Amino acid sequence: MARSAVKLAISLPPEEFREMEGIRRKFKTSRSAVVRQALRTYFQVRRQQALVRQYVEGYRNHPEAAEELAGFEKAQLDTFPLERRK
């Protein structure tokens, strides 16, 4: 954990609180640890989603040319020769 921490008060609907408590008990950890992990996961998912959006946008702006696709197909067949049987 960081050298210093900021305290945060949050309100949860009762069903979410009960679910968090169940997780906390199962993993024998604190509420703070559960919330920290939930936030880490949330931030990681958001970063991943942003990367996927950038990737898709890049392909929309710069799609592969037919020559590139032919080269990829040849490389795949050279790398995976069994694919030719299908």
PETAVEN-V105952 format. One record per run of one state. SS is the DSSP state (A for helix, B for strand, O for the rest). FROM is the first residue (numbers start at 1). TO is the last residue. If there is no record, write none. Layout:
SS FROM TO
SS FROM TO
//
This chain:
O 1 13
A 14 27
O 28 30
A 31 61
O 62 65
A 66 79
O 80 80
A 81 85
O 86 86
//
